[in-house]
Amino acid sequence: IKPALKITDNIYGGPVFSYEWTLGKDFQSPTALINEHKRTSMLNFGAFLTYDSRDVSYNAYKGIYMSVEQDNYINFGDMPMFRTICDFRYYKQVWNNAVMALRGYGSFSYGKVPWTMVIWDNGAIPLRSYSEGRYGDDNLLSVMVELRQRVWKRLGFVVWVGAGNFYSKEDPFCWK
């Protein structure tokens, strides 16, 4: 549950509440859990703050979107976990029917991250062209630049370049 409350023009914020209960079954490999519990039960109390000046939220031509979310998970039976999510998007029309879009995204976890809360490239995060579930870890940092060109009616194309890195506490982020 994430109710958005309008604070001022273009600024929204509010609480974040969630509960997750997971029971893993029929693992193909006994090492899949890596010394973790098959069952997890987590309660999240958090907050978010968003600035959104985009002209259209689903296909922006201009504007900025910035969001910061802090999640605080109580893991019943284990250590707590904390996650900070930062999302920055910038849109600018560069010529007729062409938009440059820039997106920076970071998700940073602290504490003991259970297997159910690992960040995966599942389409919800901005890493184009990766197979779903191919990469995952406790933290993610990514950046992407797109050039979107509308050609005729709803027909167009996109050219993009991006980079990202999944990493953990044991194997920290490295520019290599």
Salt bridges, closest charged atoms under 4 A:
ASP9 OD1 - LYS6 NZ 3.83
ASP52 OD2 - ARG54 NH2 2.87
GLU69 OE1 - LYS2 NZ 2.83
ASP78 OD2 - HIS37 NE2 3.88
ASP78 OD2 - LYS112 NZ 3.77
ASP87 OD2 - ARG89 NH2 2.70
ASP87 OD2 - ARG103 NH2 2.76
GLU146 OE2 - ARG128 NH2 2.62
GLU146 OE1 - ARG148 NE 2.65
